[in-house]
Amino acid sequence: MTPADNGIRANGNKSTATQARVDSWTWAVRLFKTRSAAAAACKGGHVRVNGVAAKPAQPVKPGDEVRIRVSGLERIVIVEQIVTKRVGAPIAAQCLIDRSPPPPSRELLAALPRRDRGSGRPTKRERRETDRLLGRTEE
């Protein structure tokens, strides 16, 4: 196997491959920490290529739009160049165009309503107190 087969030329430049697996490419350009995490995201329906849910082996080529849902946020990237071997951050940044929306502001996140612990289903004691208050007891 030559270095060009791995996705990198001997001098460090990107490969001339025309397409790559979506799980391999997203891992290579550092959108996921591990390739297995990239494959799991594909299997879970969190990766879309050109608007269609992607399986891990789906090929991507330059110009494709890849949408990834990670930690509740959506990343939208356009494939600029194909790499199949993990590369450094500066090279990875050249392989994609990031069209992701900006993350929500801290003020917006703080304003989201949160349920207090235990405020869901009432306990047995709370239910009995409510029944007494509303006069539904048989006492």
Rosetta blueprint (number, residue, H / E / L):
1 M L
2 T L
3 P H
4 A H
5 D H
6 N H
7 G L
8 I E
9 R L
10 A L
11 N L
12 G L
13 N L
14 K E
15 S L
16 T L
17 A L
18 T L
19 Q L
20 A E
21 R E
22 V H
23 D H
24 S H
25 W H
26 T H
27 W H
28 A H
29 V L
30 R L
31 L L
32 F L
33 K L
34 T L
35 R H
36 S H
37 A H
38 A H
39 A H
40 A H
41 A H
42 C H
43 K H
44 G L
45 G L
46 H L
47 V E
48 R E
49 V E
50 N L
51 G L
52 V E
53 A E
54 A L
55 K L
56 P L
57 A L
58 Q L
59 P E
60 V E
61 K L
62 P L
63 G L
64 D L
65 E E
66 V E
67 R E
68 I E
69 R E
70 V E
71 S L
72 G L
73 L E
74 E E
75 R E
76 I E
77 V E
78 I E
79 V E
80 E L
81 Q L
82 I L
83 V L
84 T L
85 K L
86 R L
87 V L
88 G L
89 A H
90 P H
91 I H
92 A H
93 A H
94 Q H
95 C L
96 L E
97 I E
98 D E
99 R L
100 S L
101 P L
102 P L
103 P L
104 P L
105 S L
106 R H
107 E H
108 L H
109 L H
110 A H
111 A H
112 L L
113 P L
114 R L
115 R L
116 D L
117 R L
118 G L
119 S L
120 G L
121 R L
122 P L
123 T L
124 K H
125 R H
126 E H
127 R H
128 R H
129 E H
130 T H
131 D H
132 R H
133 L H
134 L H
135 G L
136 R L
137 T L
138 E L
139 E L
